[in-house]
Amino acid sequence: MPVVHLNTKLVRLLCYALGVSALLITYAFYLYEPHVELAFYDRDWVHRELEVVKPLAGCFNVDRVSNKYNISENLYGPKRNEVQSGVQLRMGLDCYNLAGTIRSAPRNGPQDIPNDERVHFHTYWRSDLAPFGPRQEYMLKSFFATQNADTSRLILWSNGELGHNPILQSYMRKYPRAFALKIVDIPGLAVGTALDGSPLLKRKDAKAWVDGDLIRLLLLWNYGGVWVDMDSLLTRDLDPLLEHEFVTQWDCYDKQYRPFNGALMRFHKHSPYLCEAFHIMLTDTPPRADSTDWGATLYLKLWRRLVAENIPPFKILPFCFSDGRSCRLDNRLPDPFEKDDPQGKWTMGLGMENGGPLDNVLHNIFGVHLHNQWDKEFPENGWVDRLLLKRYEKALGA
């Protein structure tokens, strides 16, 4: 067998190149935190579920719109604030600054508004997953510290009895007109919708994704108002947003097949948007367990069908309005569960002190989505503790 002799200089050059490459890669990892996301989508599923635009069910036809829904005002009426950007908001603090352009009207004095005329805020806690404790209470504190208890009502829904919980009992006593506990009756909520009597109403999964996505739509159909995920901290009165019906942007990357999120959403009672959503849920492929098929995927299907038939679609709030963690490393909110930077700095060298740039951002946006992580605690004197939790306590007189 012939022996191949490699040129000594070539071998040295290759070794040198490999060594330099290794040093450069190591240095790059020292300077930058790699943030790569790979997602694989079945091409047949994409074509079947997303690329094919099916017709609407006719819920926007004049003879089918509920008399409880004012289509002239809600779809075509003048609005005080614009809540969509029209461009991607990936540079610097653009998204947070845009949130600051949305102005709140001055609050009126104390009012005695009947329950059915208040803005209903809905949230949900599955009693079979975990007990309701102090960690879950933060969402309630954030609500009553930021929203107008004279004009709004928070309803905590569950699949089991929560009335014996001492934390919740204290809120019932303190806010008898603005707080309520209710048990979800899915078949009852679905009466009169396309899903009435459907076996799909029994769908649920271990993560409460499928049933959670179903419940939020049914509650908004029956009561109207705002849905807020339990793993959220509200930072500002949502009132200036409520002239619109909306979902939120999933993150700042504009994922092609998952651009929308329902962690914060607003629809009026008997909204034809929801009517169309129920039609899609009934007639399209049933949801997979632990999926967003009845969440992000459903909203995308609905949006595409609306514009295909020249119906003004629901609004899409920019990601940072309620989920500022979902963007690039250089402009997303700090990790709520990590200790503050030792130098007290956030992105671009901006400060995290009280009254500083991060504090100003939190006054512009409307909430912080924590993405579950119920087993984690907020660091003592960290930015969440200082700029949010302690202020909730002060606002509530605790």
N, C-alpha and C positions, 0 to 999 in steps of 0.2 A: 504494500500500500504506500503510495507516495506521501511524503511528509510536507505539509504546507507551512512555510516559515513566514510569519507576519513581520512586516517592517517594524523595527524597534521604535522608530520615530512615530509611526502611526499608533502603536499601542500606547505610547506615552501621551500622545495628543488626546486619544480617547479617554484615558484615565484622568487627564487634566480637565477635559470637558465635563466628565461625570462629576468630578469633585466640585467644580464651579457651580454646576447645576444644583447639586445637593445643598451647597451653601446658600444659593439664591432662594431655593424653595424653603429652606429653614428660616431665612431672614423674612421671607414673605409671610410665613406662618406666625412669626414673631410680631410683625406689624399689623397683620390683618387676621380677623376671624373669618374663616371660610363659611359661606352661607349658601349652600347649594340645595335646591329642592328638585327631586326627580319625581315625576308622576307618570304612570303608564295607564293609558285609557284604551280599552278594547275598541278597535275601529268600528266593528259592527254595532256596538252599543252607542258610540258617538253618533253614527249615522241614524240609527233607529230612534234614539231618544232626543237628540239635539239638533241635528242638521235638517231633518224633515220638519217643516213648519206646518202644523195642522191648523185647521180653521177654529175660530172662537165658537163658543156655544150660543152666542147671541145675548149674553147677559147685559150688554150695553144698549140693546134695542129699547126704544122708548117705552114700548108696551110691557117690557120685562123689568125695567128698573123699579126697585122698591120705592114706595112713597115715603119711606124713612130715609132715603138717600137723595140729597140735593145735587143732581149731576151738573146743573148749570153753575153752581157755586164751587163744588169740589173739583170738577175737571177744568172748567173754563173761566172761573171767576178770578178777579184780580188778587194778587198775593203781595204781601208786604216784603217778604224776604225771598231771595233766591238761595237755594240750598245745594245746588249742583255746581261743579266747577267748570265743566266743559273741557278741561285739560287734565293730564296726569299731574299729580301733586307729589312728586318725588324729590324735589329740590328744597333743601333747607327747611325752613319752618312755614313754607307756603300753605300747607293744609291747615295748620294751627292758626295761621293768620287769617285764612279765609273764614274759619269758624268764628273769629272775632268780629267779622263784618255783620254777623247776624245779631241784630239788636233786639233786646227785650223791651216790651212796652212797660211803663210804670204799673206796678200793682195797685189795684183799688184797695180800699179799706176792707175790714172783715165783712164777709158776706154770709148770708144764710141760704145756701143753695141746696135744693133737694138732691138726694142721692142720684136719681136718674138723670139729672141735668149736669152733674159733675163730669169732668174728664176721667174716665176709668183707666187706671193703670193695672195691668195684669202681670203676674209672675207666677211661677209654678215650682213646687217642691215635692218630689216623690218621697213619701214618708217611708217607703219600704227600702230605699237606698241608704239613707243615713238619717239620724235624728237632727232636728232643727236646733242649732246651738249658737253660741256667740259669733262664730265665723260667718254663719248665714245672716245673722242679725245686722251685719255691717250694711247689707243692701237696704234694709229697712231704715237704718239711721241715715243713709245717704239720701233716701227718698224724702224723708220728713225734714231734713236739713236744707234741701234745695228746692223742693216743689211747694206749691201753694196749697196748704191743707184746707183752705177755705173753698177752693174751686175744684179740687181733685180728690180722687178716692183710690187707694191702693187695695187691690184684692189679691190675697195670697191663696192660690188654688193648690189643691193637693189631691192625691188619690186615696187619702186616708184622713182620719180625724187628727187635727192639730190643736184643737181648742183646749186641751189639757196642758199644753206647753206653757210654763210660767213666763218665758220671754214674750211670747205672743199675747198672753193674757194682759201683760202690762201695756202693750200697744192698743189693745182693744179698749182698755180703760181710759187711756190718755187721748186716743183719737177715735171716739165712737162714731163720728160721722165720716172720717177719712180713712178708716182701715177696716177690712173685713176678711174673714176666713171662710172659704167655701170649698166644697168637695166637687170635683169634676164628675159630671155625668155625660160621658161622651155620646152615647146614643141619643140622649135628650137634647144635647147641643146641636146634633146633626139633623134634627127634625126640620124638614122644609128645605134642606140642601140636596145637592145631587148625591151625597153620600148617605142619605137617610136610609137606614136599614141595611147598609152594605157590610159584608163581613170584613172589609178593610178597616173598619172602625176598631177592630180588636188587635190591630197590629201594634206591637211594641218591641223594644229590645232592652238589653241589659244596661245600655248607656242612656236610655230615655231620650234618644235622638228622634226616632220615628214618631213615637207617641207625643213627644214634646212639640215637634213640628206640626202635627195634626191639631193638638190642643190649642196652640196659639191662634191658628186660623179660625177655629170654631168659636173661640171666645171673642175675638174681634168681630166676627160675623154677628154674633148675638148681642154684644154690648157696645161694640165700637171702642175706640180709645187707643191705648199704647201698650205694646208688649215690651217687657224688659226682662232679660234673662237674670236669674237669681245670682249668677256669678258676675255681677256688674256693680260698680260704684258710680253713682250719679254725681256730677260735679257742678251742674248748672241747671237752672229751670229750663225744662224742655218746651215751654209754652210757645216761643217764637217759631218752633219747627212744626207745630201742630196744625197749621193751615194747610199743610201738604199731607198726602198719603205717601208712605215711603218704606223702603227697606234700606239696608246699608251696604256699602262696598265691602267685599270680603277682606281685601288688603290693598296695598298700594301697587301691587304688581299686575292687577287686571287679569287674573287667571281666565283663560279663554273659556273653560267649561265650568268654572265655579266663581263667577264674579260677584255674587250677591250673598248677603248674610241676613238672617232674621233675628239676631240677638236683640236688636232694637228695631221695632217696626210700628207703624201707625196706619190704621185704616178705620174708616167710618163704619157704623152699623149698617149691615146689609150692602156693603160696598160691592159693586159689580166686579171689581178686581177679584174679590174673594169668591164670588159666584163662579167666575171663570176658573179659578184655582181648583175648586172642588170638582169641576167637570174634568179637568186634567187628571186629578188624583183618581177619579173613578174609571176613566177610559184608557189611561196609559198603563205602562207596566207597573205592577205593584212595587212598593219600595223594598229595597234590600235592607236587612238588619244592619244596624250600626252605620247607616249611610245618611247622606244629605239629600236623598232622592226627593223627599217631601219638603226640603228646605232649599238650598242653593240651586239645585237642578230644577226644581219646580218653578222658582222665581224666574230663572232664565227662560224656560219654555214659555211662561206666561208673557214675559216682556217681548219676546220675539213674535209671538202671535198678535199681541196688541199693535205693535208698529206695522206688522204686515197688513193689518186691516185699518190702518190710519187712526187708531185710538190713542190718545195721549197716554203714555205709560206712567206708572207710579214713579216717584222720584227715588234717587239713589244718593243717600248721604255719603260724602267722602269718608274714607276709612277712619281718619283720626277723630271725627266727631264723637265716636264712641269706642274706638279700638286702636288707639295710637301706638300700640305695641306691634301692630301688623305692618311693618315696613322695614326699611333698610336699617342697618346698624347705626348709620350716621344721623338719622332723624327720627327714630322711634322713641317712644317713652322709655325711661329706664325700667329695668326689671323690677316689678313691685315686691318680689320676694328676696331680692339680693340687697345686701348692705349698700349704703350710698358710697360713691367713689370717695376715697380718702381725701382727695383734693376738693371735694364738694362740687365737682364739675359734671355736667351732663354732656350733650353733644356740642361740638364746635367750641368747646371751652366755656359754655354757658353755665351759669351758677344754678344750684339747687336750693338756695337759701330761701327763707320766707320773704316774699315780695320780689324774688328774683325772676329770671326768665322762665324757669320751669313752672313756677307758681303762676306766672301770667298766662302760660299756655293752658294750665288747668282751669283758669277762669274763662278761657275762650271756648274750650271744648265742652261736651255735654256729658261725657262719662268715660269710664275706664273699664274695659272688658277683661276679666281675669282668666278666662278660659278654664273654668273649673279649678283644678289645683287646690282642692279643699283641704288637703293634708298639709299645706304649707302655711306658715305664719308670716305676718308682716314684721320685718325687723324693727326693733324698738328704736325710735327716733329716726327711722328711715323716712324717705320722702312721702310715702303713703301715710305713715303715722303722723308726721308733722303737718303736711299740707292738706290732708283730707280727714283722717279719722279724728284727730283732736279738734278740728274745726266743726265736725259733725256734733261732737259732744258739747262744744260751746254753744252752737246754734240751738241745740235741743235743751240747753240748760242743765245738762247732766253733771 
